[in-house]
């Protein structure tokens, strides 16, 4: 993995310096999150985020296509699997909430190795990428469901059979599939799919991620049970925030989490005229470049 991570470091910094839009979004999202204690810590965290973002790219093919025995060897630690076993008692389905934190494919493969799993994915805009994604799912031994009506029906059938599904809960939905809820201090359009699937099937909710360990020593998998009583989109975002705070450098801060899907409402009723499109706080000018 050291060679993959060295390549990832190069990819991360090359992309950061070449893509001004993504770099500016990364700095703004990280800065406004308040997940650091001061300007110096912010700059150090920013440098690590850029490096880890590149590693999430360089490890992608290995994470999906490496033999299962190698993936098992790389997953050196797991915390919280007992919560999964407890959730499955009684034949209930399980909804795994796997945000853009750490290695998503590693978390999928570790989970899919232990129980039948259907994974929701967004169909790529480039047609050539879809066969690659589907082939990776087949190699991992999981079923892939596209993020459309047919895919949602596939997820629902899997849950009703008492199986498990996995999805990225921090992915911005289209205008008909979400509501506004606060995420790191700013309103973000948040998927309602998790709540609807859980209420329709009574499935258990498990949040998790695969953390890259230092010095390319492998991955640490973590799972935690999520209460289903009074579960809503605000609680969903709080769950994601708690996971990100455990490993902030490995979250994909460059993702456009605060975008407004076409047709989405711009306000919600909270107090008097709570505006959803508050502007993010700007990071210190050029602080991202110092000692980078």
C-alpha positions as CSV (number, residue, x, y, z in Angstrom):
1,X,0.0,0.0,0.0
2,X,3.0,2.4,0.4
3,X,3.3,2.8,-3.4
4,X,-0.5,3.4,-3.7
5,X,-0.3,6.1,-1.0
6,X,2.8,7.7,-2.5
7,X,0.9,7.9,-5.8
8,X,-2.1,9.2,-3.9
9,X,-0.1,12.0,-2.3
10,X,1.0,13.1,-5.8
11,X,-2.6,12.9,-7.1
12,X,-4.0,14.8,-4.2
13,X,-1.6,17.8,-4.4
14,X,-1.7,17.9,-8.2
15,X,-5.5,18.0,-8.3
16,X,-5.5,20.5,-5.5
17,X,-3.2,23.0,-7.3
18,X,-4.8,22.4,-10.7
19,X,-8.5,22.5,-9.8
20,X,-9.2,25.9,-8.3
21,X,-12.9,25.3,-7.9
22,X,-12.5,22.1,-5.9
23,X,-9.7,23.5,-3.9
24,X,-11.7,26.6,-2.9
25,X,-14.7,24.4,-2.0
26,X,-12.4,22.1,0.1
27,X,-11.0,25.1,2.0
28,X,-14.3,26.7,2.6
29,X,-16.1,23.5,3.7
30,X,-13.3,22.5,6.1
31,X,-12.9,26.0,7.5
32,X,-16.6,26.6,8.2
33,X,-17.0,23.2,9.9
34,X,-15.1,24.4,12.9
35,X,-13.6,21.0,13.4
36,X,-10.2,22.4,14.3
37,X,-9.1,24.5,17.3
38,X,-7.2,27.3,15.6
39,X,-5.6,28.6,12.4
40,X,-2.5,26.6,12.7
41,X,-4.4,23.4,13.3
42,X,-6.6,24.3,10.3
43,X,-3.6,24.5,8.0
44,X,-2.2,21.2,9.2
45,X,-5.5,19.5,8.8
46,X,-5.9,21.0,5.3
47,X,-2.6,19.5,4.2
48,X,-3.6,16.1,5.5
49,X,-7.0,16.3,3.9
50,X,-5.4,17.0,0.5
51,X,-3.1,14.0,0.9
52,X,-5.9,11.7,2.0
53,X,-8.1,12.8,-0.8
54,X,-5.5,11.7,-3.3
55,X,-5.1,8.4,-1.5
56,X,-8.9,7.8,-1.8
57,X,-8.3,8.0,-5.6
58,X,-5.2,5.9,-5.8
59,X,-6.5,3.0,-3.7
60,X,-9.8,2.8,-5.7
61,X,-8.9,0.0,-8.1
62,X,-7.1,-2.0,-5.5
63,X,-9.9,-1.7,-3.0
64,X,-12.5,-3.0,-5.6
65,X,-10.5,-5.5,-7.5
66,X,-7.9,-7.0,-5.2
67,X,-8.5,-10.6,-4.2
68,X,-10.6,-11.0,-1.1
69,X,-7.8,-12.7,0.8
70,X,-5.7,-9.5,0.4
71,X,-8.6,-7.3,1.5
72,X,-9.0,-9.5,4.6
73,X,-5.3,-9.1,5.3
74,X,-5.5,-5.3,5.0
75,X,-8.5,-5.0,7.4
76,X,-6.4,-5.4,10.5
77,X,-8.9,-4.2,13.1
78,X,-12.7,-4.0,13.5
79,X,-14.7,-2.2,16.2
80,X,-18.4,-2.6,16.8
81,X,-19.3,-5.6,14.7
82,X,-21.2,-7.0,17.6
83,X,-23.7,-4.1,17.0
84,X,-24.3,-5.6,13.5
85,X,-24.9,-9.1,14.9
86,X,-27.3,-7.7,17.5
87,X,-29.2,-5.8,14.8
88,X,-29.6,-8.8,12.7
89,X,-31.2,-10.9,15.4
90,X,-34.8,-11.6,14.6
91,X,-34.2,-11.6,10.9
92,X,-34.3,-7.8,10.5
93,X,-32.7,-6.1,7.5
94,X,-29.8,-3.7,8.1
95,X,-29.2,-0.3,6.5
96,X,-25.4,0.6,6.6
97,X,-24.7,4.3,6.5
98,X,-21.2,4.7,4.9
99,X,-20.4,8.3,4.3
100,X,-17.5,9.7,2.1
101,X,-15.1,9.0,5.0
102,X,-12.0,6.9,4.7
103,X,-12.3,4.1,2.1
104,X,-15.9,3.5,1.0
105,X,-15.0,0.4,-1.1
106,X,-13.1,-1.2,1.7
107,X,-16.0,-0.7,4.1
108,X,-18.3,-2.3,1.5
109,X,-16.1,-5.3,0.9
110,X,-15.5,-5.9,4.6
111,X,-19.3,-5.8,5.2
112,X,-20.2,-7.8,2.1
113,X,-17.8,-10.5,3.0
114,X,-19.9,-11.3,6.1
115,X,-23.5,-10.9,4.9
116,X,-25.6,-10.4,1.7
117,X,-25.2,-6.8,0.7
118,X,-26.8,-4.5,-1.9
119,X,-25.0,-1.2,-2.5
120,X,-26.6,2.0,-3.8
121,X,-24.4,3.8,-6.4
122,X,-24.9,6.9,-8.5
123,X,-24.7,6.2,-12.2
124,X,-21.6,7.9,-13.6
125,X,-22.1,10.6,-16.3
126,X,-19.4,8.9,-18.4
127,X,-20.8,5.7,-19.8
128,X,-17.4,3.9,-19.8
129,X,-17.2,4.2,-16.0
130,X,-20.4,2.2,-15.3
131,X,-19.1,-1.2,-16.4
132,X,-16.0,-0.6,-14.3
133,X,-18.2,0.2,-11.2
134,X,-20.4,-2.9,-11.8
135,X,-17.4,-5.1,-12.4
136,X,-16.0,-3.9,-9.1
137,X,-19.2,-4.8,-7.3
138,X,-19.2,-8.3,-8.8
139,X,-15.6,-8.9,-7.8
140,X,-16.5,-7.8,-4.3
141,X,-19.5,-10.2,-4.2
142,X,-22.1,-7.5,-3.6
143,X,-25.2,-6.4,-5.6
144,X,-25.2,-2.9,-7.1
145,X,-28.4,-0.8,-7.2
146,X,-28.5,2.4,-9.3
147,X,-29.7,5.6,-7.6
148,X,-33.1,5.6,-9.4
149,X,-36.5,4.2,-8.9
150,X,-35.6,0.7,-9.9
151,X,-32.6,0.8,-7.6
152,X,-34.7,1.9,-4.7
153,X,-37.1,-1.0,-5.3
154,X,-34.1,-3.3,-5.3
155,X,-33.0,-2.0,-1.9
156,X,-36.5,-2.4,-0.6
157,X,-36.8,-6.0,-1.7
158,X,-33.4,-6.8,-0.1
159,X,-34.5,-5.3,3.2
160,X,-37.8,-7.2,3.2
161,X,-35.8,-10.4,2.7
162,X,-33.9,-9.6,5.9
163,X,-30.7,-8.7,4.0
164,X,-28.4,-5.6,4.3
165,X,-28.0,-2.6,2.1
166,X,-25.3,0.1,2.1
167,X,-25.5,3.7,0.9
168,X,-23.6,7.0,1.2
169,X,-26.0,9.1,3.4
170,X,-24.1,12.4,2.8
171,X,-24.6,12.4,-1.0
172,X,-26.9,15.3,-2.1
173,X,-30.1,13.9,-3.6
174,X,-32.1,15.4,-6.5
175,X,-34.8,18.0,-5.8
176,X,-37.5,15.5,-5.1
177,X,-35.5,13.3,-2.7
178,X,-34.4,15.5,0.1
179,X,-35.1,18.1,2.8
180,X,-33.0,20.8,4.3
181,X,-31.2,19.9,7.5
182,X,-28.2,21.4,9.2
183,X,-24.8,19.9,8.6
184,X,-21.7,21.4,10.3
185,X,-23.5,24.6,10.9
186,X,-24.9,25.1,7.4
187,X,-28.1,23.9,5.8
188,X,-27.6,21.0,3.5
189,X,-30.0,19.2,1.2
190,X,-30.3,15.8,2.9
191,X,-31.7,12.5,1.6
192,X,-35.0,11.3,2.9
193,X,-34.4,7.8,1.5
194,X,-32.8,6.4,4.7
195,X,-35.8,7.4,6.8
196,X,-38.3,6.1,4.3
197,X,-36.6,2.7,3.9
198,X,-36.3,2.3,7.7
199,X,-39.9,3.1,8.4
200,X,-41.1,0.9,5.6
201,X,-39.2,-2.2,6.7
202,X,-38.3,-1.7,10.4
203,X,-34.6,-2.2,9.4
204,X,-31.8,-1.5,11.9
205,X,-29.4,1.4,11.2
206,X,-25.7,0.9,11.4
207,X,-23.2,3.7,10.6
208,X,-19.6,2.9,9.8
209,X,-16.4,3.7,7.9
210,X,-13.0,2.2,7.0
211,X,-10.1,4.4,8.4
212,X,-6.7,4.3,6.6
213,X,-4.0,3.5,9.2
214,X,-0.7,5.4,9.4
215,X,2.3,4.1,7.5
216,X,0.1,2.1,5.1
217,X,-0.6,-0.6,7.8
218,X,-4.1,-1.3,6.5
219,X,-7.5,-0.3,7.6
220,X,-9.5,0.0,10.8
221,X,-13.3,-0.7,10.4
222,X,-15.7,0.9,12.8
223,X,-19.5,0.3,13.2
224,X,-21.9,1.9,15.5
225,X,-25.6,1.4,16.0
226,X,-28.0,4.3,15.3
227,X,-31.2,4.7,17.2
228,X,-34.3,4.4,15.0
229,X,-36.8,6.0,17.3
230,X,-37.6,9.5,16.1
231,X,-35.0,9.1,13.4
232,X,-35.0,12.0,10.8
233,X,-32.7,13.9,8.5
234,X,-31.4,16.1,11.3
235,X,-30.3,13.1,13.3
236,X,-28.8,11.5,10.2
237,X,-26.5,14.5,9.7
238,X,-25.5,14.5,13.4
239,X,-24.5,10.8,13.0
240,X,-22.3,11.7,10.0
241,X,-20.8,14.6,11.9
242,X,-19.9,12.4,14.8
243,X,-18.1,9.9,12.5
244,X,-16.3,12.7,10.7
245,X,-15.0,14.2,14.0
246,X,-13.4,10.8,14.7
247,X,-11.3,11.0,11.5
248,X,-11.6,14.5,9.9
249,X,-8.6,14.3,7.7
250,X,-10.2,11.4,5.7
251,X,-13.5,13.1,4.9
252,X,-14.0,14.3,1.3
253,X,-14.4,18.0,2.1
254,X,-14.2,19.0,-1.6
255,X,-17.6,17.4,-2.3
256,X,-20.3,19.9,-3.1
257,X,-22.4,19.1,0.0
258,X,-24.2,22.4,0.1
259,X,-25.4,22.7,-3.4
260,X,-29.0,23.5,-4.3
261,X,-30.5,20.9,-6.6
262,X,-32.7,22.4,-9.3
263,X,-36.2,22.8,-8.0
264,X,-35.3,22.3,-4.3
265,X,-37.0,24.7,-1.8
266,X,-34.8,27.4,-0.5
267,X,-36.4,27.9,2.8
268,X,-38.0,25.7,5.5
269,X,-40.2,26.7,8.4
270,X,-37.9,27.1,11.4
271,X,-38.5,30.2,13.4
272,X,-39.0,33.3,11.3
273,X,-37.6,33.0,7.8
274,X,-34.6,30.9,8.5
275,X,-32.6,31.2,5.3
276,X,-31.0,28.0,4.1
277,X,-28.4,29.5,1.9
278,X,-26.1,31.1,4.5
279,X,-22.7,31.8,3.0
280,X,-19.8,29.8,4.4
281,X,-17.2,31.6,6.5
282,X,-14.1,32.3,4.4
283,X,-10.8,30.8,5.5
284,X,-7.8,33.0,6.1
285,X,-6.5,34.4,2.8
286,X,-3.7,32.2,1.3
287,X,-3.3,30.3,4.6
288,X,-3.7,27.1,2.7
289,X,-0.4,27.7,1.0
290,X,1.8,28.4,3.9
291,X,4.2,25.6,4.6
292,X,2.2,23.3,2.4
